[in-house]
């Protein structure tokens, strides 16, 4: 059984699919090839912003946020996605 899809985004050739339990599938070539990314957070992925092939912010349903600078090889916890600074940044963009 496939896990439930909790997030989907397509922008140009980049397609990102977030799943329950913190898993992500990402394609940089319109779906010709896919990279599986397992995050250390066991929650539903609700938002993924890839700024390029390596830099991304990932949001989870309970508000946790991770940053990766190497396409999902490693992660760093960042501000809670409901943090006022992130909410202001989302309104500006």
Secondary structure, DSSP 8 states (H G I E B T S, - for coil): ----EEEEEEETTEEEEEEGGGEEEEESSTTSS-EEEE-S--S-EEEEEESSSS-EEEEETTS-EEEESSTTSS-EE-S-TTSHHHHHHHHH-
